[in-house]
Amino acid sequence: MSEILVIGSVALDTVATPAGRFNDVLGGSATYFSISASFFSRVNLVATVGKDFPDEYKALINAFGVDLRGLETKAGKTFRWEGSYVDDLNCAKTINTQLNVFADFKPKIPAEYKDSKYIFLANIDPDLQLFILKNFRGQQLVGCDSMNYWIQNKNASLKKLMKEVSFVFLNDAEARLFSGESNIIKAGMFLLSLGPRFAIIKRGEYGAILFTKQGISLLTPAFLLETVCDPTGAGDTFAGGFMGMLARAGKVNDQAVRQALLYGSVMASFTVEDFSVNRFLKLKKRDIESRYKKFKDLTIP
Amino acid sequence: MSEILVIGSVALDTVATPAGRFNDVLGGSATYFSISASFFSRVNLVATVGKDFPDEYKALINAFGVDLRGLETKAGKTFRWEGSYVDDLNCAKTINTQLNVFADFKPKIPAEYKDSKYIFLANIDPDLQLFILKNFRGQQLVGCDSMNYWIQNKNASLKKLMKEVSFVFLNDAEARLFSGESNIIKAGMFLLSLGPRFAIIKRGEYGAILFTKQGISLLTPAFLLETVCDPTGAGDTFAGGFMGMLARAGKVNDQAVRQALLYGSVMASFTVEDFSVNRFLKLKKRDIESRYKKFKDLTIP
């Protein structure tokens, strides 16, 4: 089984949604990504937490088989994010961000991780994302995420990063901002013009679009749910299912990537059903296959 | 070939979009619906216009084979709508509405139309929609559209209408308002609880959802375009393609309805490519089949 390396955040989240409020629950891009990908592949995680990070949360991530030798514990407090979906389940309102030890995150890649075949650079400073890639000889398949802040404040670095990645994951607003194009097809093709082989534009509850140099390769709705509890981490969970499925497939052709997109959607549909990563605690591989089949049935006329 | 009867508006629209501005062009729900459906079925139209309605526009609709014996010309001016998509291509801002002869529209159904097998009640006062159905013996398959105004101001009549129709077409905001449910699955199931056999929730550039009593039957994205010129009439064009395809299929089972939904999406994707109904002037049946095939390729993993 191939290995995936993810570099990102492990955080303590305080989240309010119409379904309730939870304080200091396990969160972070690398957390959601790694747990999601763990259902398909071995996963190595690089992140940093503070001394206050509960051992039980480490044990929780580790119980999914995620390798935590790259999780550094530093003096200080863990990255904390507080957000609310009370007004709009589709869009988090950030109430408070405390970077804490994450503020001077300098990812150290353990020697054992340098053979990972797939790398996911979660949303961090693109200069750090570029710095990470210097550890590798360019044989890996790299995916990356980013956000409006870096598009606006580190535009040149982000464009440089685009030359180094095979997959870029952005949501529609980010893709529009980065490209300066309001039309989503033009935005997707702009991303590819910067270097990646595949661009994945995430549209939240409306699904996702996969672009290749030939144009749109797959246009898929999201798996709809009667109850959405907590959308936090849906994008990273999506990327985790996508990269995990690709690693499991062991090849990167259009068909494998299209299928990976559906698995990403399926994994995202699970995580929003409960707070934090709780839904994964009781998720079985057969639940994934069953929802994948249902999803295909609903989307094929 | 089965016949479809549509009752709605024939209008003169003034539309501003990022692509330009057009004054007093042909518009109206019955216009878009009938031209779209004409590619699949014979269509009978009931509407009213004023003395100022250009003969060339009548000839234009008639050139698609649409029967205009139900188009009444009355003293006064034609219904005029002025809208702008300059700020948001997904949402029309109404600048001005002049109902004119449409204000006291009392649909008269020509005797020749009473054998129509399919009826589409475009968005008008639900009391009028109910009144129209009194002309028929209940053997027809009826579809209807509505809007926020009637949901708020004629709620009881609209609910009564729901008992008489097989298909209800609403957009997501309308379905949420009518049901009082923010969740779209719950909104769809609410619509079906009122009587229709199928509910179709339109999501604009994000596609459409088909509901049956068993839940979601088909979840489809919209066919994306690099250039959207004028979204006016997309919903009625969608319904026209849908009902037209059903009439052509001559049966109403889940499979036929799922396929009709895709044809509705395809027809809507054409109309937004040009102002007014201009795109249809050069549309060939083979263009429809070609886009239908492309749409299926893009949505099937």
Interface residues (C-beta under 8 A of the other chain):
Chain A: L89 S182 N183 I184 I185 K186 R203 Y206 G207 I209 I216 S217 L218 L219 T220 P221 F223 L224 L225 E226 T227 V228 R258 Q259 L261 L262 K296 L298 T299 I300 P301
Chain B: L89 S182 N183 I184 I185 K186 R203 Y206 G207 I209 I216 S217 L218 L219 T220 P221 F223 L224 L225 E226 T227 V228 R258 Q259 L261 L262 K296 L298 T299 I300 P301
